[in-house]
Structures are given as C-alpha cells and as structure tokens.
C-alpha cells in the first residue's frame, strides 16, 4: 500500500475473505440469473423476436 501510495490495498485481505465467504451464494445467484436469461431467450425466439 505504501509502495503504490494507495491505502485501498490494505483492505484486500478482508475483501478476499468476504468474497470467499459469499462465493457459494454468488454462484447460485449467477446460475439462477443464467437460467432465467435462457428461459427469456427461448420465449423471445418462440414469439418470433
């Protein structure tokens, strides 16, 4: 942080821990979003869009 003169780098270990803790939930949300998107595209194609 001091080498790059940017204190934001000091929070990286905490950010990594929080991200890892939430990884399973985020992956689940991503999969749900992709499923909904694919369903939307199929319906759109069915309607001739």
N, CA and C of each residue as an Amber inpcrd file, in Angstrom:
protein
   147
   0.8280000  -1.1930000   0.0000000   0.0000000   0.0000000   0.0000000
   0.8680000   1.2520000   0.0000000   1.9050000   1.2410000   0.8070000
   2.7540000   2.4330000   0.8570000   3.5860000   2.5610000  -0.4150000
   4.0110000   1.4500000  -0.9950000   4.8080000   1.4850000  -2.2180000
   4.0240000   2.1270000  -3.3510000   2.7460000   1.7920000  -3.4470000
   1.8980000   2.3340000  -4.5090000   1.1740000   3.6020000  -4.0880000
   1.3740000   4.0040000  -2.8360000   0.7440000   5.2050000  -2.2940000
  -0.7830000   5.1280000  -2.4150000  -1.3220000   3.9500000  -2.0720000
  -2.7660000   3.7490000  -2.1580000  -3.2100000   2.8650000  -0.9970000
  -3.8620000   3.4630000  -0.0470000  -4.2740000   2.7590000   1.1680000
  -5.3690000   1.7280000   0.9150000  -6.0310000   1.7910000  -0.2290000
  -7.0960000   0.8260000  -0.5290000  -6.5740000  -0.6050000  -0.5570000
  -5.3060000  -0.7690000  -0.8620000  -4.7390000  -2.1100000  -0.9060000
  -4.7170000  -2.7720000   0.4660000  -4.8180000  -1.9940000   1.5180000
  -4.8160000  -2.5500000   2.8710000  -6.0670000  -3.3740000   3.1630000
  -7.1540000  -3.1120000   2.4520000  -8.3980000  -3.8470000   2.7140000
  -8.5290000  -5.1120000   1.8630000  -7.5550000  -5.3840000   1.0010000
  -7.6510000  -6.5520000   0.1320000  -7.7870000  -7.8720000   0.8910000
  -7.0420000  -8.1070000   1.9600000  -7.2400000  -9.3740000   2.6830000
  -8.6720000  -9.5340000   3.2090000  -9.2470000  -8.4670000   3.7290000
 -10.6260000  -8.5290000   4.2230000 -11.6020000  -8.7220000   3.0610000
 -11.3640000  -8.0450000   1.9640000 -12.2300000  -8.1840000   0.7920000
 -12.1920000  -9.6160000   0.2640000 -11.0180000 -10.2250000   0.2570000
 -10.8930000 -11.6100000  -0.1890000 -11.6720000 -12.5480000   0.7220000
 -11.5540000 -12.3530000   2.0220000 -12.2630000 -13.1980000   2.9800000
 -13.7780000 -13.0810000   2.8090000 -14.2700000 -11.8620000   2.6660000
 -15.7070000 -11.6390000   2.4830000 -16.1760000 -12.2630000   1.1690000
 -15.3960000 -12.0790000   0.1130000 -15.7540000 -12.6420000  -1.1890000
 -15.8140000 -14.1610000  -1.1260000 -14.8290000 -14.7600000  -0.4960000
 -14.7950000 -16.2220000  -0.3880000 -15.9720000 -16.7300000   0.4350000
 -16.3080000 -16.0080000   1.4840000 -17.4300000 -16.3900000   2.3450000
 -18.7520000 -16.3650000   1.5710000 -18.8920000 -15.4580000   0.6250000
 -20.1350000 -15.2960000  -0.1370000 -20.1200000 -16.0080000  -1.4820000
 -19.0590000 -16.7260000  -1.7750000 -18.8910000 -17.3190000  -3.0970000
 -20.0250000 -18.2700000  -3.4680000 -20.4180000 -19.1450000  -2.5650000
 -21.4740000 -20.1150000  -2.8660000 -22.7880000 -19.4110000  -3.2100000
 -23.1380000 -18.3760000  -2.4660000 -24.3680000 -17.6220000  -2.7270000
 -24.2910000 -16.9110000  -4.0770000 -23.1470000 -16.3130000  -4.3640000
 -22.9910000 -15.5740000  -5.6160000 -23.0680000 -16.5230000  -6.8150000
 -22.4620000 -17.6880000  -6.6970000 -22.5370000 -18.6770000  -7.7780000
 -23.9760000 -19.1170000  -7.9880000 -24.6990000 -19.3490000  -6.9040000
 -26.1050000 -19.7390000  -7.0000000 -26.9260000 -18.6480000  -7.6770000
 -26.7050000 -17.4040000  -7.3040000 -27.4240000 -16.2910000  -7.9290000
 -27.0790000 -16.1800000  -9.4130000 -25.8210000 -16.4140000  -9.7470000
 -25.3960000 -16.3750000 -11.1460000 -26.1170000 -17.4560000 -11.9530000
 -26.1580000 -18.6710000 -11.4030000 -26.8280000 -19.7710000 -12.1010000
 -28.3130000 -19.4800000 -12.2860000 -28.9540000 -18.9240000 -11.2650000
 -30.3730000 -18.5620000 -11.3810000 -30.5830000 -17.5000000 -12.4480000
 -29.6900000 -16.5300000 -12.4900000 -29.7800000 -15.4680000 -13.4940000
 -29.6090000 -16.0430000 -14.8940000 -28.6390000 -16.9320000 -15.0680000
 -28.4140000 -17.5360000 -16.3800000 -29.6040000 -18.3950000 -16.8010000
 -30.1900000 -19.1230000 -15.8640000 -31.3620000 -19.9510000 -16.1650000
 -32.5230000 -19.0570000 -16.6140000 -32.7560000 -17.9800000 -15.8790000
 -33.8410000 -17.0580000 -16.2310000 -33.5750000 -16.4030000 -17.5850000
 -32.3260000 -16.0390000 -17.8380000 -31.9720000 -15.4180000 -19.1140000
 -32.2310000 -16.3890000 -20.2660000 -31.7980000 -17.6320000 -20.1020000
 -32.0110000 -18.6310000 -21.1560000 -33.4940000 -18.8800000 -21.3900000
 -34.2850000 -18.9210000 -20.3280000 -35.7370000 -19.0690000 -20.4740000
 -36.3280000 -17.8840000 -21.2290000 -35.8590000 -16.6920000 -20.9170000
 -36.3240000 -15.4850000 -21.5930000 -36.0030000 -15.5450000 -23.0870000
 -34.7810000 -15.9330000 -23.4130000 -34.3730000 -16.0160000 -24.8190000
 -35.2270000 -17.0410000 -25.5630000 -35.4840000 -18.1920000 -24.9470000
 -36.3210000 -19.2160000 -25.5860000 -37.7230000 -18.6850000 -25.8580000
 -38.2910000 -17.9710000 -24.8910000 -39.6330000 -17.4000000 -25.0800000
 -39.6180000 -16.3290000 -26.1600000 -38.5840000 -15.5270000 -26.1710000
 -38.4580000 -14.4790000 -27.1780000 -38.3730000 -15.0920000 -28.5730000
 -37.5920000 -16.1500000 -28.7140000 -37.4810000 -16.8230000 -30.0100000
 -38.8070000 -17.4610000 -30.4100000 -39.5230000 -17.9980000 -29.4310000
 -40.8210000 -18.6210000 -29.6920000 -41.8190000 -17.5880000 -30.2140000
 -41.7310000 -16.3670000 -29.6970000 -42.6410000 -15.2960000 -30.1040000
 -42.1890000 -14.6410000 -31.4080000 -41.0640000 -15.0670000 -31.9300000
 -40.5740000 -14.5280000 -33.1950000 -39.7520000 -13.2710000 -33.0470000
 -39.1850000 -13.0590000 -31.8550000 -38.4160000 -11.8340000 -31.6170000
 -37.0160000 -11.8730000 -32.0230000
